[in-house]
Amino acid sequence: MSFHAPEAMTIYKAVAQEAQAAAELAVTLAKGGKPDSGTYSHTTFNGANNVPSLLLEPIAVTRNNVKDTVLKDGYWTVSDICTANYAQNCAQLGIKL
């Protein structure tokens, strides 16, 4: 009998997108404004109230799309990801330091 582990992955949400949305909301509120209802994509129950929320789409990051997600966004660098423990994997994927 052989065992094949499923491909590992992590979840990534573009930090720049989250920061931009938060900054726009902060500026609107600081100016005494109220965000329009189109700003929110969902409501989130916080235990007491439904809070308007902007939820960005998370991306499942795998070896097949790591170059087009976290590396392309510049959040992580090749040297951050391709440490000694993962250098062989990076080489297999064509990711070079």
BAFI-3210 file (N, C-alpha, C; in Angstrom, 3 decimals, decimal comma, padded with zeros to 6 digits):
// residues 97
n [1|2|3|4|5|6|7|8|9|10|11|12|13|14|15|16|17|18|19|20|21|22|23|24|25|26|27|28|29|30|31|32|33|34|35|36|37|38|39|40|41|42|43|44|45|46|47|48|49|50|51|52|53|54|55|56|57|58|59|60|61|62|63|64|65|66|67|68|69|70|71|72|73|74|75|76|77|78|79|80|81|82|83|84|85|86|87|88|89|90|91|92|93|94|95|96|97]
n.u [000,843|000,526|001,057|-000,070|000,492|-001,674|-001,404|000,224|-000,874|-001,370|-003,172|-003,650|-004,089|-004,072|-002,106|-001,748|-004,186|-005,947|-004,924|-005,329|-008,149|-008,759|-007,497|-008,927|-011,447|-010,821|-010,083|-012,502|-014,122|-012,644|-013,051|-015,557|-017,470|-019,717|-019,354|-020,532|-023,132|-022,257|-019,634|-019,337|-019,168|-020,272|-021,928|-020,844|-021,345|-020,653|-021,064|-022,750|-023,803|-024,641|-022,090|-021,138|-019,026|-016,054|-014,995|-012,274|-011,331|-009,820|-006,840|-005,957|-002,836|-000,537|002,110|001,870|000,966|002,418|004,312|002,738|001,259|002,023|004,736|004,621|003,123|004,974|005,010|006,287|009,670|011,794|014,032|012,985|011,213|012,523|014,322|017,049|015,869|013,890|014,996|015,427|012,804|012,049|013,820|012,832|010,470|011,309|011,957|014,220|016,944]
n.v [-001,165|002,206|005,566|008,749|011,962|014,786|017,701|020,428|023,623|027,153|030,002|033,112|036,560|039,490|041,877|044,540|045,200|044,921|046,896|049,192|049,289|049,593|052,051|053,818|053,661|054,623|057,291|058,320|058,060|059,674|062,146|062,595|061,393|058,878|055,623|054,527|052,128|050,373|049,947|047,838|044,288|042,237|041,255|040,817|038,905|039,893|038,785|040,388|042,292|042,750|043,555|045,769|044,636|044,378|041,910|040,457|038,326|035,340|033,618|030,397|029,269|027,423|025,243|025,515|028,085|029,933|031,713|033,516|034,770|035,427|036,034|037,637|039,809|040,873|040,698|038,654|037,719|035,977|035,045|034,957|032,831|030,683|029,211|027,323|024,865|024,627|024,989|023,068|022,468|024,972|025,200|023,136|024,307|026,360|028,704|031,049|032,306]
n.w [000,000|-000,796|000,199|-000,497|000,174|000,356|-001,742|-000,293|000,907|001,381|002,571|001,027|001,174|-000,564|000,795|000,111|-001,124|001,040|002,735|001,177|001,010|003,746|004,269|002,616|003,804|006,375|005,820|004,827|007,155|008,925|007,860|008,643|007,184|005,883|004,826|001,636|000,947|-000,993|-000,459|001,239|001,283|002,668|005,740|009,060|011,878|015,080|017,522|018,860|017,119|013,629|011,597|009,073|006,488|004,542|002,663|001,305|-001,407|-000,562|-001,618|-002,516|-002,082|-003,834|-004,913|-007,607|-008,153|-006,718|-007,728|-009,117|-007,218|-004,196|-004,720|-007,015|-006,078|-004,390|-001,690|-000,299|-000,814|-003,164|-001,790|000,775|000,634|-000,655|001,107|002,562|003,235|001,316|-001,155|-003,170|-003,975|-004,971|-007,116|-008,747|-009,516|-011,033|-009,786|-009,024|-007,059]
ca.u [000,000|001,285|000,353|000,294|-000,009|-002,247|-000,549|000,072|-001,171|-001,658|-004,113|-003,044|-004,908|-003,151|-002,017|-001,924|-005,624|-006,545|-004,468|-006,001|-009,549|-008,770|-007,115|-010,052|-012,479|-010,338|-010,158|-013,920|-014,587|-011,939|-013,669|-016,914|-018,372|-020,195|-019,147|-021,767|-023,411|-021,494|-018,304|-019,343|-019,559|-020,920|-022,021|-020,234|-021,904|-019,546|-021,546|-023,787|-024,396|-024,146|-021,195|-020,799|-017,662|-015,520|-014,216|-011,564|-011,249|-008,528|-006,302|-005,258|-001,511|000,105|003,350|001,551|000,657|003,155|004,973|001,737|000,535|002,834|005,965|004,252|002,708|006,137|004,884|007,416|010,685|012,287|014,928|012,152|010,542|013,447|015,367|017,782|014,942|012,989|015,737|015,193|011,448|012,071|014,501|011,898|009,437|011,932|012,090|015,639|017,366]
ca.v [000,000|003,447|006,726|009,999|013,113|015,822|018,861|021,424|024,975|028,149|031,007|034,428|037,698|040,561|042,871|045,868|045,404|045,133|048,200|050,230|049,353|050,146|053,465|054,566|053,720|055,499|058,673|058,673|058,235|060,801|063,366|062,663|060,781|057,520|054,876|054,118|050,702|049,602|049,690|046,578|043,113|041,296|041,638|039,828|038,958|039,962|038,301|041,297|043,027|042,505|044,653|045,807|044,151|044,198|040,684|040,204|036,915|034,696|032,785|029,193|029,284|026,118|025,291|025,857|029,498|030,787|032,793|034,477|035,342|036,118|036,585|038,721|040,950|041,416|040,608|037,803|037,660|034,626|034,645|034,629|031,543|029,624|028,987|026,071|023,734|024,569|025,339|022,055|022,677|026,189|024,871|022,351|025,213|027,412|029,917|031,183|033,448]
ca.w [000,000|-000,814|000,726|-001,157|000,930|-000,509|-001,944|000,763|000,450|002,395|002,089|000,888|000,779|-000,925|001,856|-000,481|-001,309|002,358|003,229|000,390|001,448|005,105|004,196|002,050|004,837|007,445|005,357|004,800|008,528|009,530|007,330|009,153|006,222|006,109|003,583|000,978|001,145|-001,976|000,087|001,976|000,510|003,579|007,142|009,932|013,222|016,039|018,809|019,325|015,994|012,275|011,267|007,654|006,297|003,205|002,695|000,059|-001,772|-000,285|-002,693|-002,062|-002,695|-003,970|-005,677|-008,989|-008,355|-005,778|-008,474|-009,581|-006,083|-003,187|-005,287|-007,935|-005,263|-003,709|-000,231|000,055|-001,863|-003,447|-000,697|001,934|000,420|-001,086|002,101|002,347|003,329|000,164|-002,369|-004,199|-004,476|-005,777|-008,368|-009,554|-010,014|-011,828|-008,990|-008,754|-006,245]
c.u [000,894|000,406|000,847|-000,346|-000,614|-001,270|-000,829|-000,228|-001,318|-002,636|-003,411|-004,114|-003,940|-003,195|-002,252|-003,406|-006,314|-006,177|-005,168|-007,445|-009,645|-008,446|-008,264|-011,173|-012,075|-010,444|-011,610|-014,436|-013,937|-012,518|-015,118|-017,945|-018,817|-020,025|-020,487|-021,924|-022,667|-020,084|-018,220|-019,790|-020,364|-021,254|-021,463|-020,840|-020,764|-019,930|-022,657|-024,538|-023,889|-023,362|-020,924|-019,318|-017,304|-014,595|-013,592|-011,409|-009,875|-008,127|-005,612|-003,927|-000,941|001,402|003,087|001,272|001,435|003,844|003,987|000,946|001,506|004,125|005,656|003,848|003,879|006,046|006,013|008,398|011,097|013,190|014,164|011,594|011,520|014,629|016,023|016,851|014,088|013,682|015,485|013,799|011,396|012,728|013,582|010,818|009,990|012,032|013,550|015,924|018,024]
c.v [001,234|004,585|007,963|011,144|014,124|016,976|019,880|022,784|025,877|029,141|032,359|035,447|038,854|041,674|044,271|046,179|045,671|046,514|049,335|050,402|049,975|051,635|054,314|054,721|054,676|056,968|059,145|058,947|059,438|062,135|063,508|062,045|059,391|056,764|054,486|052,600|049,825|049,275|048,303|045,433|042,129|041,985|040,482|039,987|038,889|039,465|039,160|041,962|042,484|043,737|044,638|045,469|044,117|042,996|040,455|038,714|036,338|033,804|031,589|029,139|027,877|026,295|025,733|027,342|030,445|031,945|033,893|035,124|036,094|036,704|037,757|039,971|041,601|041,368|039,761|037,832|036,214|034,169|034,345|033,213|030,411|029,495|027,637|024,854|023,562|024,876|024,345|022,213|023,903|025,928|024,081|023,230|026,338|028,732|029,999|032,424|034,505]
c.w [000,000|-000,320|-000,002|-000,381|-000,038|-000,653|-000,846|000,145|001,665|001,778|002,075|000,507|000,556|000,115|001,298|-000,691|000,027|002,893|002,487|000,847|002,841|005,095|003,658|003,074|005,949|007,043|005,339|006,206|009,197|009,066|007,770|008,225|006,649|004,791|002,955|001,096|000,142|-001,527|000,721|001,090|001,358|004,896|007,958|011,319|014,217|017,430|019,361|018,170|014,665|011,852|009,768|007,469|004,825|003,271|001,329|-000,158|-001,428|-001,460|-002,053|-002,811|-002,670|-004,740|-007,111|-009,205|-007,438|-006,498|-008,861|-008,452|-005,186|-003,752|-006,215|-007,174|-004,538|-002,196|000,344|-001,109|-002,070|-002,304|000,590|001,833|000,149|-000,135|001,826|002,361|002,081|-001,158|-003,496|-004,802|-005,384|-007,130|-009,292|-010,188|-010,869|-011,109|-008,570|-007,916|-007,110]
res [m|s|f|h|a|p|e|a|m|t|i|y|k|a|v|a|q|e|a|q|a|a|a|e|l|a|v|t|l|a|k|g|g|k|p|d|s|g|t|y|s|h|t|t|f|n|g|a|n|n|v|p|s|l|l|l|e|p|i|a|v|t|r|n|n|v|k|d|t|v|l|k|d|g|y|w|t|v|s|d|i|c|t|a|n|y|a|q|n|c|a|q|l|g|i|k|l]
***
